[in-house]
Amino acid sequence: MYLVNPLSLQLAQQLFLTTDRLRVGIRLQGPQNGVNTIFTSPEKFTHNLPFIDLSLYLNGSRLNLLDDYLVFESTPGQGFDTVQLLTPPLLGNDILIADYVTVL
């Protein structure tokens, strides 16, 4: 009989998250002109963890992954940093901010 350690690396990262990795209210970078839908974060962030994920807000309303936006890595395997909105934010009117956890 073998005893398997149920604490995976992903679970350990969630359980031992330090507040210095948490980013709240970060403005995403990219031209906001009513046409552009691609925005980047200033830092790489984690994504698709069961309890810790990107939270994206447009004018204070939380957007839904797949319904409102998609997330990509600009360099595969290095962490997520790119968001593609399905509807572009308007020039001067819309505020796009994100909450996320940075990559170790």
Rosetta blueprint (number, residue, H / E / L):
1 M L
2 Y L
3 L L
4 V L
5 N L
6 P L
7 L L
8 S L
9 L H
10 Q H
11 L H
12 A H
13 Q H
14 Q H
15 L H
16 F L
17 L L
18 T L
19 T H
20 D H
21 R H
22 L E
23 R E
24 V E
25 G E
26 I E
27 R E
28 L L
29 Q E
30 G L
31 P L
32 Q L
33 N L
34 G L
35 V L
36 N L
37 T L
38 I E
39 F E
40 T E
41 S E
42 P E
43 E E
44 K E
45 F E
46 T L
47 H L
48 N L
49 L L
50 P L
51 F L
52 I L
53 D L
54 L L
55 S E
56 L E
57 Y E
58 L E
59 N L
60 G L
61 S E
62 R E
63 L L
64 N L
65 L E
66 L L
67 D L
68 D L
69 Y E
70 L E
71 V E
72 F E
73 E L
74 S L
75 T L
76 P L
77 G L
78 Q L
79 G L
80 F E
81 D E
82 T E
83 V E
84 Q E
85 L E
86 L L
87 T L
88 P L
89 P L
90 L L
91 L L
92 G L
93 N L
94 D L
95 I L
96 L E
97 I E
98 A E
99 D E
100 Y E
101 V E
102 T E
103 V L
104 L L
